[in-house]
Amino acid sequence: MSIEKVDTLVVGAGQAGIALSEHLGNNGVPHLVLEKNRVAEAWRSGRWDSLVANGPAWHDRFPNLEFTDSDPDAFAPKERIADYLVDYAKMVEAPIRTGIEVLKAERNVGGAGFTVETSQGVIEANNIVAATGAFQHPVIPPVIPEDASIEQLHSFYYRNPEQLPDGAVMIVGAGSSGAQIADELRRAGKKVYLSVGPHDRPPRAYRGRDFVWWLGVLGMWDVAAMKPGTEHVTISVSGADGGNTIDFRRFGGEGITLVGLTQSYKDGVLTFAGDLQENIANGDENYLSMLDAADAYVERTGIDLPPEPEARNVFADPDCLTNPIRELDLAKAGITSIIWATGFRQDFSWMKVDAFDENGKPRHQRGVSSEPGVYFLGLPWQSRRGSTFIWGVWHDAKHVADQIANQRLYLEYKGPSERACED
Ligand SMILES: Cc1cc2nc3c(=O)[nH]c(=O)nc-3n(C[C@H](O)[C@H](O)[C@H](O)COP(=O)(O)OP(=O)(O)OC[C@H]3O[C@@H](n4cnc5c(N)ncnc54)[C@H](O)[C@@H]3O)c2cc1C
């Protein structure tokens, strides 16, 4: 049986794989995209029902296609984003095959390229690109034993308030997912506890411009690397209900009980770090620093944007912030479920190639691996802060596709003696 051969095999047809396909096509690089589920599956089955984009439609998109059916300042629902990506893949004629899982890719011994085992046979490829996503496997820190008599789920499996048992809910993690889910459950009438760690919380909008615009003009989307020591600082933003600033003091005032980082569990009692006030204060500092940077930009450029001094007003401290709880007996508090909004890990176990460091992290420069022919796309901070976002991955995809095309040119080169042999 003959083995299918392809120049570049892209694994994953989320936004990363689709964007890459467009750029590979523009560069004339023959390629194939394999997707184990459906196109843009993460936006269909990997998010809760009410999720909308964190950025407005004018921004959270690829440059070559607008969301024509909605207000550009609105926040697209998750299914609309999935449909958008499907439409985009059709527009760029991306050669995608769905329902095929890549099980293993390894370098050919004594020859160029890779042998790739899939759920539907073997493919040989000169290059492989892992576009398999940064948010693949939900991570729950090992705090509460799995067999403890309380329902525990990761935010990845949260769908809507009706899914939870009666009673109060504890949400661990106050990044965008945890904060949005906490707000949704509070509005649905649940008693909510929210464990808040270090976070940034930019203003949703300031002086008439959304924060995505401010990050753009201030060059903050393009920051190349996280500030050392901020690896655990999450960003808390929301497009829900037309988009509002995440303000944990407001959450407290509305009845959500804030607690510090979740630390340990024993005999039904959960213990929290004493860092709640510090985390809230640092979040405030981040918020105010963005207002300051925006004001300085307005002053420097003379751009006509209305002042908004009320953005600096601070809600009163709720009692849970003045006197933070350090221990909570879950049963006594009536907590019947815990949602872990504690992030994800990637999975490159199918890549049997020498492209990872001792911690299993890809060794790469802007997605170009140290291992010839191996590429990554959609990694957090692949080239900049915006790398995992819809618009950001498109630019990284262009770079990766250009590098693949460049390598093809080098490999096509023939030296004088080889040319002479051909004549
Ligand atoms: C809750 C949440 C909300 C977000 N909201 C926004 C937002 O509003 N705006 C924004 O810009 N970004 C947002 N993001 C970030 C990012 O845009 C999404 O996570 C996006 O889905 C990442 O796209 P991707 O193509 O890199 O990965 P994915 O969408 O995860 O696509 C990877 C694909 O690879 C496939 N795959 C994996 N392994 C294999 C294999 N071995 N063989 C074949 N196929 C495989 C998967 O099935 C998947 O379809 C959000 C992320 C999360 C978690």
The ligand as a Gaussian input file, in Angstrom:
#p B3LYP/6-31G(d) Opt

LIG

0 1
 C      -12.403000      29.997000      28.059000
 C      -11.552000      30.613000      26.977000
 C      -11.977000      31.782000      26.358000
 C      -11.216000      32.387000      25.366000
 N      -11.664000      33.525000      24.792000
 C      -10.910000      34.120000      23.853000
 C      -11.354000      35.326000      23.207000
 O      -12.406000      35.832000      23.548000
 N      -10.595000      35.898000      22.265000
 C       -9.417000      35.345000      21.870000
 O       -8.751000      35.888000      20.984000
 N       -8.969000      34.207000      22.453000
 C       -9.684000      33.596000      23.423000
 N       -9.225000      32.445000      24.008000
 C       -7.887000      31.953000      23.641000
 C       -7.812000      31.228000      22.272000
 O       -8.295000      32.086000      21.292000
 C       -8.589000      29.945000      22.231000
 O       -8.177000      29.084000      23.251000
 C       -8.429000      29.207000      20.880000
 O       -9.295000      28.101000      20.860000
 C       -7.000000      28.715000      20.638000
 O       -6.921000      28.315000      19.294000
 P       -5.858000      27.244000      18.769000
 O       -6.118000      27.024000      17.346000
 O       -4.498000      27.622000      19.196000
 O       -6.233000      25.947000      19.625000
 P       -7.591000      25.112000      19.616000
 O       -8.750000      25.949000      19.313000
 O       -7.582000      24.341000      20.898000
 O       -7.369000      24.146000      18.373000
 C       -6.485000      23.047000      18.415000
 C       -7.145000      21.904000      17.664000
 O       -6.224000      20.820000      17.611000
 C       -6.955000      19.621000      17.657000
 N       -6.028000      18.562000      18.078000
 C       -5.356000      18.481000      19.251000
 N       -4.567000      17.379000      19.259000
 C       -4.733000      16.761000      18.063000
 C       -4.182000      15.591000      17.475000
 N       -3.288000      14.831000      18.117000
 N       -4.571000      15.248000      16.218000
 C       -5.455000      16.047000      15.546000
 N       -6.012000      17.155000      16.056000
 C       -5.654000      17.519000      17.292000
 C       -8.064000      19.908000      18.670000
 O       -9.169000      19.057000      18.489000
 C       -8.390000      21.375000      18.367000
 O       -9.496000      21.523000      17.504000
 C       -9.971000      31.807000      24.979000
 C       -9.537000      30.620000      25.612000
 C      -10.315000      30.032000      26.599000
 C       -9.829000      28.761000      27.269000

